[in-house]
């Protein structure tokens, strides 16, 4: 067998193996139940509020990779005054800011279902920042929780990475669920103390 024939045989075998890999590769498992939820609001109870003054508590968790720790930021309505509990109850200018956050989450509906595999959470940036260190330290998102005066949770979501090539869209996931959705979300939310203090 000459060298040319041997090379052609190798190429044919390699091509066959590649084709078999493509044919047998499993697509990401997306359940019909998940597809049926597309277009549904994430937080119907929040959307049904007559106004957002009933939202009296917001907590935001970020993750610092350099120190491998989750970092909280919270504003709360206490005795009729917005305060920042972590800063000894320092007065906060939170009413309008919190209203904008509540409005953005109230209007948030499930867009395209991207995956329901936990293995994809890191690449989508939706790993819960509050998860223990057995979970990846990279790919952690920002978790936003809104509550009312009775501590009832009105919204709780992990916001992940901006989606490349899809302007204004981000990956999001509800804590405790594996499904990752793409949604249009334009939400500027600072957790810097000076941006919230009451001047």
Order of alpha helices (4+ residues) and beta strands (2+ residues): alpha-alpha-alpha-beta-beta-beta-beta-alpha-beta-alpha-beta-beta-beta-beta
